[in-house]
Amino acid sequence: MEFSLFFLLLSCFFFSTDAAVFSLVNKCSDTVWPGIQPGAGKPQLMNGGFQLKPGETVTINAPTGWSGRFWGRHGCSFDASGKGTCDTGDCGGVLECDGAGGTPPATLAEFTLDSPKDFYDVSLVDGYNMEISISPSGGSGSCRTVKCLSDLNQRCPSGLEVKKKGVTIACKSACLAFDTPQYCCTGAYGSPQTCKPTGYSKAFKSACPMAYSYAYDDPTSIFTCQNANYSIVFC
């Protein structure tokens, strides 16, 4: 009886540890350096960052209950020790972010697995630096593909542009650009009732209707699935 119980527990461990497989795909014409930041207390995946060449795919197993965010870094240069810089999404001047988040603006793919469903979204709350999409497969429930495939760098509202050599390489959120309670949903604006869409967030929403455009953009921006794997595609 004791052996049977031990075998059952061991089987549950081996067959239930992975909640999802993430496939990161680079469809851009140039190299992307994905960054990964786990939620509080969650394990690190791929040491938090790596290089992804055009046309390349990397698969990552995530454990049950994992949460965190993925983003793409552009214009990176690293030495043999993994130190360097990125034009957008930099996480402290290192290839492997190791728990650090990306410097805004950066387009985010966010996940909370097994809660009890999987919750996922594309977020522009921290601004935008590149196109990204999330496609679930093999799951049950609504399981919709979520995407932001408009090049917001080409239609970034005035005052939000991040430029390099005269070219817009990223688009700030209004919160990042102006740091006021109205745009950051803080203080007197710290609730869904008081923090409403602004002209800036509406411009983001128009470009990417399925993405979070500001902090309380939940009704049209958060999606669920169950027991799925996820493809995260850059460009």
C-alpha positions in Angstrom: 0.0 0.0 0.0 2.8 2.4 0.9 4.6 1.6 -2.4 1.5 2.3 -4.4 1.0 5.7 -2.7 4.7 6.5 -3.3 4.4 5.6 -7.0 1.2 7.7 -7.3 2.9 10.7 -5.8 6.0 10.2 -7.9 3.8 10.0 -11.0 2.0 13.2 -10.2 5.3 14.9 -9.8 6.7 13.8 -13.1 3.5 14.3 -15.1 2.2 17.5 -13.6 5.3 19.7 -13.1 5.1 21.5 -16.5 2.1 23.8 -16.8 2.8 25.0 -20.3 5.4 25.1 -23.1 6.2 28.6 -24.4 7.6 28.8 -28.0 9.3 32.1 -28.7 9.4 32.9 -32.4 11.3 35.7 -34.1 9.6 36.7 -37.4 11.4 40.1 -37.4 14.0 40.9 -40.1 16.6 41.4 -37.4 17.7 39.7 -34.1 15.6 40.0 -31.0 16.8 39.4 -27.5 13.8 38.2 -25.4 13.7 39.1 -21.8 11.8 37.1 -19.2 10.8 38.3 -15.7 9.1 35.8 -13.3 6.4 36.9 -10.9 7.3 37.1 -7.2 8.5 33.8 -5.9 8.3 32.1 -9.3 11.3 30.4 -10.9 13.5 31.9 -13.5 13.2 30.6 -17.1 16.3 30.6 -19.4 18.1 32.7 -16.9 15.9 35.6 -18.0 17.3 36.3 -21.5 18.9 35.1 -24.6 19.4 35.8 -28.3 16.8 34.9 -30.9 17.9 35.2 -34.6 15.5 35.9 -37.4 13.4 32.8 -38.2 14.6 31.1 -35.0 12.3 29.4 -32.4 13.1 28.5 -28.8 10.9 26.4 -26.6 10.7 26.8 -22.8 8.9 24.6 -20.3 7.2 26.5 -17.5 6.2 24.8 -14.2 2.8 24.6 -12.8 1.6 27.9 -11.3 4.2 30.0 -13.1 3.6 33.7 -13.8 5.7 36.4 -15.4 6.3 38.5 -18.5 8.1 38.3 -21.8 9.4 41.2 -23.9 11.7 41.7 -26.8 14.9 43.8 -26.8 16.1 45.5 -29.9 19.5 46.9 -30.9 21.5 44.9 -28.4 25.3 44.3 -28.3 26.9 42.0 -25.7 30.4 41.0 -25.1 31.6 37.4 -24.3 30.7 37.8 -20.7 27.1 38.8 -21.5 27.5 42.5 -20.7 26.3 45.2 -23.0 23.4 47.4 -23.9 20.1 47.4 -25.8 18.4 50.3 -27.5 15.0 49.2 -26.1 13.9 46.8 -23.4 17.3 46.8 -21.7 17.4 45.0 -18.3 20.5 46.4 -16.7 23.1 45.9 -19.4 23.2 42.1 -19.3 22.1 39.4 -21.7 20.5 37.2 -19.0 18.1 39.5 -17.1 18.0 37.1 -14.1 14.9 38.5 -12.5 15.2 42.1 -13.7 12.5 43.7 -15.8 12.9 45.6 -19.0 13.4 49.3 -19.1 10.2 50.9 -20.5 9.0 51.4 -23.1 8.6 47.7 -24.0 5.7 45.7 -25.3 4.8 42.9 -22.8 3.4 39.4 -23.0 2.1 38.6 -19.6 0.9 35.3 -18.1 -0.5 33.8 -14.9 -0.9 30.1 -15.3 -3.2 27.7 -13.4 -5.1 30.2 -11.4 -7.1 28.0 -11.9 -7.3 29.0 -15.6 -4.4 30.6 -17.5 -4.7 34.4 -17.8 -2.7 36.2 -20.5 -2.5 39.5 -22.2 -0.4 41.8 -24.4 0.3 45.1 -22.5 1.2 48.6 -23.7 1.0 50.0 -20.1 4.8 50.3 -20.1 4.8 51.6 -23.7 5.6 49.9 -27.0 8.8 48.9 -28.7 7.9 46.1 -31.2 5.0 44.0 -32.5 4.1 40.9 -30.5 1.4 38.2 -30.4 0.3 35.3 -28.2 -1.3 32.2 -29.7 -2.5 29.4 -27.5 -2.7 25.8 -28.7 -4.1 22.5 -27.4 -6.1 24.2 -24.6 -9.8 24.5 -23.7 -12.0 27.5 -23.2 -12.0 30.7 -25.3 -8.3 30.5 -26.0 -8.0 33.5 -28.4 -4.9 34.7 -30.2 -4.0 38.1 -28.8 -1.9 40.5 -30.9 -0.4 43.9 -31.3 0.8 43.9 -34.9 0.5 47.6 -35.7 3.9 49.4 -35.8 3.2 52.1 -33.1 6.6 53.5 -33.7 5.3 54.9 -37.0 2.2 56.4 -35.4 3.5 57.3 -31.9 1.6 60.3 -30.5 3.7 63.5 -30.3 5.6 63.8 -27.0 5.9 60.0 -26.5 8.5 59.1 -29.1 11.9 57.6 -28.2 14.3 58.4 -31.0 17.7 57.2 -32.1 19.5 59.2 -34.9 16.1 60.8 -35.7 14.2 57.6 -36.0 11.5 56.6 -33.5 12.5 53.2 -32.0 9.9 53.1 -29.2 6.8 54.8 -28.0 6.4 55.8 -24.3 3.2 55.4 -22.3 1.7 58.7 -21.2 2.5 57.7 -17.6 6.2 57.3 -18.4 6.3 60.5 -20.4 4.4 62.8 -18.1 4.4 61.0 -14.7 1.0 62.5 -13.5 -1.7 60.7 -11.5 -4.2 61.1 -14.3 -2.0 59.1 -16.7 -0.5 56.7 -14.1 -3.8 55.9 -12.4 -2.4 56.8 -9.0 -3.7 59.0 -6.1 -7.1 60.4 -6.8 -7.1 58.5 -10.1 -6.2 55.2 -8.5 -9.4 53.2 -9.3 -11.3 52.1 -12.4 -14.0 54.7 -11.6 -11.6 57.6 -11.6 -8.9 56.6 -14.1 -10.5 56.7 -17.5 -9.0 56.4 -21.0 -7.1 59.4 -22.3 -6.3 60.6 -25.8 -3.0 58.8 -25.5 -4.4 55.5 -24.4 -7.1 55.7 -27.0 -4.4 56.1 -29.7 -2.7 52.9 -28.3 -6.1 51.1 -28.2 -6.9 52.2 -31.8 -3.6 50.7 -33.0 -3.9 47.5 -30.9 -7.5 46.8 -29.8 -6.7 43.6 -28.0 -3.9 45.1 -25.9 -3.9 46.8 -22.5 -3.7 50.5 -23.3 -3.7 51.7 -19.7 -3.8 50.3 -16.2 -7.6 49.7 -15.9 -8.2 48.4 -19.5 -9.2 45.0 -18.2 -12.6 44.2 -19.9 -11.2 44.1 -23.5 -7.6 43.1 -22.7 -7.3 40.0 -20.5 -7.9 36.5 -21.9 -8.1 33.0 -20.5 -7.4 29.5 -21.6 -6.8 26.2 -19.8 -4.1 23.5 -20.2 -2.6 25.2 -23.3 0.8 25.8 -24.7 1.6 29.3 -26.0 3.5 30.7 -29.0 4.9 34.2 -28.5 5.8 35.7 -31.8 7.9 38.9 -32.3 6.9 40.8 -35.4 
